[in-house]
Amino acid sequence: MTNKNTKEDEPKKEDKKFETHEKDRWESDQYAIEAAIIKYPKAEGVSFRTVNKKSKEKGEFKNRSLFIEKNQKVDEILNWIVLTTKKFFAKFWNKQIITESDVESNNREVDTLRNRLRDKEDENRDLKKAFNLQQQELALAKEVIDNSNQYAKELEEFEALIKQAVANNENIEEKVKSELKIKRWILGLDCEVKAKNKNIDNDTEIDLHIETNYKEQRIIEVKSPNIKIFSQKPNGGRLSITSRIADGLSELIEYMRRTDINSGLQRKGTYGIQKPIGRILADYDLTKDEQEVMNDWNFYLNTYIRFVTFKELIANAKKEIEMISVVKKMTENN
């Protein structure tokens, strides 16, 4: 205990006159503790007095007192008293003292451990998901192992096409659609290997509907890379999706609604389709603010519908080529 009263701290003899204010008392059959607010001329605080009631009856009244001044470090003093009392009772009388704060502290610890367990379970689930996805990508890469050079050349040409359109503010929507229909692998190897194009609803002008190698439905609304996803008024204000993107989002949702595939339910829709993924492909390089807003949109649209920029698409395609190269080297070493 570091906060001991020194002689200088104690009320001086001439200050012994005091006033007693509010009192409180705890007691049992034999024992009592009295607490009171004591005010000396130059000091005030809380006084505690212990009373042995049976000793009092025999004329042997004894008490021990404790005075804690208001300006002392009360929290440290009380904490020290509790810990020291528990330590002494355990050491000399083998008696464990459990307080309400001990129970609350233990409850908090249990809650913390539960939260950590949940976090670990989420982390483990994400690891399993990433591992399964990696295994799928490796399997797909093996299927197209001989096409790596061709894919690299196609992607280089596709990237040059996109960058030129952005630089010249050129609308190449139809050209991009044509390229992606021929080179579906740019959308992902699962859109290439054993995948097929589907055309379900002619009343909507959806650009691409691909059934992947894993029977996943990919529905893609394609815009030109020079078409911005977001716009902002000249005088500032919030970023909003542009009218072209809003129309594309509406068409995508309408297509999904008509074919009964916009639901997350574990049942197939009218056309035997279940759990689709809708993508709106547009824009190229976003500003930091635009990226943050797009992240928000994608979060609230959840996993079923997402915005994807051409820059992201190309970056993912490059990773696919890297995966094929890795598999190719593994095969050659074996």
C-alpha positions as CSV (number, residue, x, y, z in Angstrom):
1,M,0.0,0.0,0.0
2,T,1.6,3.2,-1.1
3,N,-0.9,5.7,0.2
4,K,-0.3,5.6,3.9
5,N,-1.2,8.5,6.1
6,T,1.8,10.3,7.5
7,K,1.7,12.2,10.8
8,E,1.5,15.4,8.7
9,D,-1.6,14.0,7.0
10,E,-3.4,13.1,10.2
11,P,-5.7,15.6,11.9
12,K,-3.6,17.5,14.5
13,K,-4.5,17.3,18.2
14,E,-6.1,20.8,18.2
15,D,-8.1,19.6,15.2
16,K,-9.6,16.6,16.9
17,K,-12.9,18.3,17.3
18,F,-15.1,16.9,14.5
19,E,-18.6,16.8,13.2
20,T,-20.4,13.6,12.2
21,H,-22.6,13.7,9.2
22,E,-24.4,11.0,7.3
23,K,-24.1,7.5,8.8
24,D,-24.6,3.9,7.6
25,R,-24.3,0.5,9.3
26,W,-23.9,-3.1,8.5
27,E,-24.4,-5.8,11.2
28,S,-24.8,-9.4,12.0
29,D,-25.7,-11.1,15.3
30,Q,-22.2,-10.6,16.7
31,Y,-20.5,-8.0,14.6
32,A,-21.2,-4.5,13.1
33,I,-19.4,-2.0,11.0
34,E,-20.4,1.7,11.2
35,A,-19.5,4.2,8.5
36,A,-19.9,8.0,8.8
37,I,-18.8,11.2,7.1
38,I,-16.5,13.0,9.5
39,K,-15.5,16.6,9.1
40,Y,-12.5,18.0,11.0
41,P,-11.6,21.7,10.8
42,K,-8.8,20.8,8.3
43,A,-9.8,17.4,7.0
44,E,-12.8,15.4,6.1
45,G,-13.5,11.9,4.8
46,V,-15.2,8.6,5.6
47,S,-14.6,6.9,8.9
48,F,-15.2,3.2,9.5
49,R,-15.5,1.6,13.0
50,T,-15.9,-2.1,13.8
51,V,-17.9,-3.2,16.8
52,N,-17.9,-6.6,18.6
53,K,-21.4,-6.6,20.0
54,K,-20.8,-9.5,22.4
55,S,-17.7,-7.9,23.8
56,K,-19.8,-4.7,24.3
57,E,-22.3,-6.7,26.4
58,K,-19.5,-7.9,28.7
59,G,-18.2,-4.5,29.1
60,E,-15.2,-5.3,26.9
61,F,-16.2,-3.1,24.0
62,K,-13.4,-2.8,21.5
63,N,-13.2,-1.3,18.0
64,R,-10.8,-0.7,15.2
65,S,-11.2,2.4,13.0
66,L,-10.2,3.5,9.6
67,F,-10.3,7.1,8.2
68,I,-10.0,7.7,4.5
69,E,-9.7,11.4,3.6
70,K,-11.6,12.7,0.5
71,N,-8.4,13.8,-1.2
72,Q,-6.7,10.4,-1.1
73,K,-6.6,7.9,-3.9
74,V,-9.8,6.2,-2.7
75,D,-10.0,3.7,-5.6
76,E,-6.5,2.4,-5.0
77,I,-7.0,2.3,-1.2
78,L,-10.2,0.3,-1.5
79,N,-8.7,-2.1,-4.1
80,W,-5.7,-2.7,-1.8
81,I,-8.0,-3.4,1.2
82,V,-10.0,-5.9,-0.8
83,L,-7.0,-7.7,-2.2
84,T,-5.1,-7.7,1.1
85,T,-8.1,-9.0,3.0
86,K,-8.6,-11.8,0.5
87,K,-4.9,-12.7,0.5
88,F,-4.7,-12.8,4.3
89,F,-7.9,-14.9,4.7
90,A,-6.6,-17.4,2.1
91,K,-3.2,-17.6,3.6
92,F,-4.0,-17.8,7.4
93,W,-7.5,-19.3,7.5
94,N,-7.7,-21.1,4.1
95,K,-10.9,-19.2,3.3
96,Q,-11.6,-18.0,-0.3
97,I,-13.5,-14.7,-0.4
98,I,-15.6,-14.2,-3.5
99,T,-17.1,-10.8,-4.1
100,E,-19.7,-9.6,-6.5
101,S,-17.0,-7.8,-8.5
102,D,-15.2,-11.2,-8.9
103,V,-18.3,-12.7,-10.4
104,E,-18.7,-9.7,-12.7
105,S,-15.1,-9.8,-13.7
106,N,-15.3,-13.5,-14.5
107,N,-18.5,-12.9,-16.5
108,R,-16.6,-10.3,-18.5
109,E,-13.8,-12.7,-19.1
110,V,-16.2,-15.4,-20.2
111,D,-17.8,-12.9,-22.6
112,T,-14.4,-11.9,-24.0
113,L,-13.5,-15.6,-24.5
114,R,-16.8,-16.2,-26.3
115,N,-16.2,-13.3,-28.6
116,R,-12.7,-14.5,-29.3
117,L,-14.1,-18.0,-30.1
118,R,-16.7,-16.5,-32.4
119,D,-14.0,-14.5,-34.1
120,K,-11.9,-17.6,-34.5
121,E,-14.8,-19.5,-35.9
122,D,-15.4,-16.8,-38.4
123,E,-11.7,-16.7,-39.3
124,N,-11.7,-20.5,-39.7
125,R,-14.8,-20.4,-41.9
126,D,-13.1,-17.7,-44.0
127,L,-9.9,-19.8,-44.2
128,K,-11.9,-22.9,-45.3
129,K,-13.8,-20.8,-47.9
130,A,-10.5,-19.3,-49.2
131,F,-8.9,-22.8,-49.3
132,N,-11.8,-24.3,-51.2
133,L,-11.8,-21.4,-53.7
134,Q,-8.0,-21.9,-54.1
135,Q,-8.5,-25.6,-54.8
136,Q,-11.2,-24.7,-57.4
137,E,-8.9,-22.2,-59.1
138,L,-6.1,-24.7,-59.2
139,A,-8.5,-27.3,-60.8
140,L,-9.6,-24.8,-63.4
141,A,-6.1,-23.7,-64.1
142,K,-5.1,-27.2,-64.9
143,E,-7.9,-27.4,-67.5
144,V,-6.4,-24.4,-69.4
145,I,-2.7,-24.9,-68.7
146,D,-1.8,-24.8,-72.4
147,N,-3.6,-21.5,-73.0
148,S,-1.5,-19.3,-70.6
149,N,0.5,-17.6,-73.4
150,Q,-2.7,-17.0,-75.4
151,Y,-4.5,-15.6,-72.4
152,A,-1.6,-13.3,-71.5
153,K,-1.7,-11.8,-75.1
154,E,-5.5,-11.5,-75.1
155,L,-5.5,-9.7,-71.7
156,E,-2.7,-7.3,-72.9
157,E,-4.8,-6.4,-75.9
158,F,-8.0,-6.1,-73.8
159,E,-6.3,-3.8,-71.3
160,A,-4.9,-1.6,-74.1
161,L,-8.4,-1.3,-75.6
162,I,-9.9,-0.3,-72.2
163,K,-7.2,2.3,-71.4
164,Q,-7.5,3.9,-74.9
165,A,-11.3,4.2,-74.5
166,V,-10.9,5.8,-71.1
167,A,-8.2,8.2,-72.4
168,N,-10.3,9.2,-75.4
169,N,-13.6,9.1,-73.6
170,E,-14.8,6.7,-76.2
171,N,-17.9,4.6,-75.9
172,I,-16.9,1.0,-76.7
173,E,-19.8,-0.8,-74.9
174,E,-20.7,-3.1,-77.8
175,K,-17.0,-3.9,-78.5
176,V,-16.5,-4.9,-74.9
177,K,-19.5,-7.1,-74.9
178,S,-18.3,-8.8,-78.0
179,E,-14.8,-9.3,-76.5
180,L,-16.1,-10.7,-73.2
181,K,-18.5,-13.1,-75.0
182,I,-15.5,-14.6,-76.9
183,K,-13.0,-14.3,-74.1
184,R,-15.1,-15.3,-71.1
185,W,-12.1,-16.3,-69.1
186,I,-11.4,-12.6,-68.4
187,L,-14.5,-12.7,-66.2
188,G,-13.0,-15.7,-64.4
189,L,-11.8,-19.2,-65.3
190,D,-15.0,-20.6,-63.9
191,C,-16.8,-18.6,-66.7
192,E,-14.6,-20.3,-69.3
193,V,-14.0,-24.0,-68.3
194,K,-17.1,-26.1,-69.0
195,A,-19.2,-23.0,-68.8
196,K,-21.9,-22.0,-71.2
197,N,-23.9,-18.9,-72.2
198,K,-27.5,-18.8,-71.4
199,N,-30.4,-16.7,-72.8
200,I,-33.5,-16.9,-70.7
201,D,-35.5,-13.7,-71.0
202,N,-35.6,-12.0,-74.3
203,D,-37.8,-9.2,-73.0
204,T,-34.8,-7.8,-71.0
205,E,-31.6,-6.7,-72.7
206,I,-29.2,-8.4,-70.3
207,D,-25.7,-8.5,-71.7
208,L,-24.2,-11.8,-70.4
209,H,-25.7,-14.7,-68.6
210,I,-23.2,-17.4,-68.0
211,E,-23.6,-20.7,-66.2
212,T,-20.2,-21.5,-64.7
213,N,-18.4,-24.8,-64.3
214,Y,-19.9,-25.0,-60.8
215,K,-23.5,-24.4,-62.0
216,E,-23.3,-20.8,-60.6
217,Q,-25.2,-18.2,-62.6
218,R,-23.3,-15.1,-63.5
219,I,-25.4,-12.3,-64.8
220,I,-23.4,-9.4,-66.1
221,E,-24.5,-5.9,-67.2
222,V,-21.7,-4.4,-69.2
223,K,-21.2,-0.6,-69.7
224,S,-18.3,1.1,-71.5
225,P,-15.2,1.8,-69.3
226,N,-15.5,5.5,-69.9
227,I,-19.0,5.5,-68.3
228,K,-18.6,6.7,-64.7
229,I,-20.4,4.8,-61.9
230,F,-20.7,7.9,-59.7
231,S,-21.4,11.6,-60.3
232,Q,-21.2,14.6,-58.1
233,K,-22.8,18.0,-58.4
234,P,-20.4,20.9,-59.4
235,N,-20.8,22.5,-56.0
236,G,-20.0,19.3,-54.1
237,G,-22.4,17.1,-52.2
238,R,-22.8,13.4,-52.0
239,L,-21.7,11.0,-54.7
240,S,-24.7,9.3,-56.6
241,I,-24.8,6.6,-59.2
242,T,-25.2,8.0,-62.7
243,S,-28.4,7.6,-64.7
244,R,-26.7,5.1,-67.1
245,I,-25.6,2.9,-64.1
246,A,-29.0,3.3,-62.5
247,D,-30.7,2.0,-65.7
248,G,-28.3,-0.9,-65.8
249,L,-28.9,-1.8,-62.2
250,S,-32.7,-1.6,-62.8
251,E,-32.4,-3.9,-65.9
252,L,-30.2,-6.4,-63.9
253,I,-32.7,-6.6,-61.0
254,E,-35.7,-6.9,-63.4
255,Y,-34.0,-9.8,-65.2
256,M,-33.3,-11.5,-61.9
257,R,-36.9,-10.9,-60.7
258,R,-38.5,-12.2,-63.9
259,T,-36.5,-15.4,-63.7
260,D,-37.1,-15.9,-59.9
261,I,-33.5,-15.9,-59.1
262,N,-33.0,-12.9,-57.0
263,S,-33.9,-14.8,-53.8
264,G,-31.5,-16.3,-51.3
265,L,-33.9,-19.1,-50.5
266,Q,-32.8,-22.7,-50.8
267,R,-35.1,-23.4,-53.7
268,K,-34.7,-23.2,-57.4
269,G,-36.7,-20.6,-59.5
270,T,-38.9,-21.1,-62.5
271,Y,-36.0,-21.9,-64.8
272,G,-34.2,-24.2,-62.4
273,I,-31.8,-21.4,-61.4
274,Q,-30.6,-20.9,-57.8
275,K,-28.4,-18.3,-56.1
276,P,-27.2,-16.1,-59.0
277,I,-24.5,-13.5,-58.9
278,G,-25.2,-10.2,-60.7
279,R,-22.5,-7.8,-61.7
280,I,-22.4,-4.3,-63.2
281,L,-19.2,-3.7,-65.1
282,A,-18.3,-0.1,-65.7
283,D,-15.8,2.7,-65.1
284,Y,-12.1,2.2,-64.8
285,D,-10.1,4.1,-62.1
286,L,-12.0,5.4,-59.1
287,T,-11.0,8.2,-56.8
288,K,-10.5,7.4,-53.1
289,D,-14.0,8.8,-52.3
290,E,-15.6,6.9,-55.1
291,Q,-14.0,3.7,-54.0
292,E,-15.3,4.2,-50.5
293,V,-18.8,4.8,-51.8
294,M,-18.7,1.8,-54.1
295,N,-17.6,-0.3,-51.1
296,D,-20.6,0.9,-49.3
297,W,-22.9,0.1,-52.2
298,N,-21.4,-3.4,-52.6
299,F,-21.8,-4.0,-48.8
300,Y,-25.5,-3.1,-48.9
301,L,-26.2,-4.9,-52.1
302,N,-24.6,-7.9,-50.4
303,T,-23.1,-10.8,-52.4
304,Y,-25.8,-11.1,-55.0
305,I,-25.2,-7.8,-56.9
306,R,-22.0,-5.9,-57.0
307,F,-20.3,-3.1,-59.0
308,V,-17.0,-4.0,-60.6
309,T,-14.6,-1.6,-62.4
310,F,-12.7,-2.7,-65.5
311,K,-9.5,-2.1,-63.5
312,E,-10.6,-4.6,-60.9
313,L,-11.6,-7.0,-63.7
314,I,-8.2,-6.8,-65.4
315,A,-6.4,-7.2,-62.1
316,N,-8.3,-10.4,-61.3
317,A,-7.7,-11.7,-64.8
318,K,-3.9,-11.2,-64.3
319,K,-4.2,-13.3,-61.1
320,E,-5.8,-16.0,-63.1
321,I,-2.9,-16.0,-65.5
322,E,-0.5,-16.1,-62.6
323,M,-2.4,-19.1,-61.2
324,I,-2.1,-20.9,-64.6
325,S,1.6,-20.2,-64.6
326,V,2.0,-21.6,-61.1
327,V,0.2,-24.8,-62.1
328,K,2.3,-25.0,-65.3
329,K,5.5,-24.9,-63.3
330,M,4.3,-27.5,-60.8
331,T,3.4,-29.8,-63.7
332,E,6.8,-29.3,-65.3
333,N,8.7,-30.0,-62.1
334,N,6.8,-33.2,-61.6
